[in-house]
Amino acid sequence: MPTGGCFCGAVRYTYTGEPAGKAICHCLDCRKISGTTYSTNVLIPADALTLTAGTPKTYSCVGGSGKPITNFLCGDCGSTMWREIAAYPGMKVVKAGTLDAVDALDLAKPETELFVTRRTKWVQEVQGVAQKEQM
């Protein structure tokens, strides 16, 4: 059962089952949230995620798709752990970098790249995955 949490450890979560999808996203929101060129995400059914410690803060906004997004983050250290995105109803988009397992990012190898027109010029396309201009 995968576990994860924020940088300071105040908010912790776990989920069951296999991800329904895996994607990296080059949108401007994901750049800001991750502090780098893109975010690595695993999509899981909403009812598969369980909060095990702490209470995340939420921040809502409108995403590049024009649909609402709610971000779940630690109120102490600011780490965004997952998002609920109207474009993916019934799913939670977990930020793979907040998972505990050393190989979590290896296991989160993307099936899709999102917002590829915003990909930083020095970052190469992931070969063999779907390339999408939006969600």
Secondary structure, 3 states (H helix, E strand, C coil): CCEEECCCCCCEEEECCCCCEEEEECCHHHHHHHCCCCEEEEEEEHHHEEEEECCCEEEEEECCCCCEEEEEECCCCCCEEEEEECCCCCEEEEEHHHECCCCHHHHCCCCEEECHHHCCCCCCCCCCCEECCCC
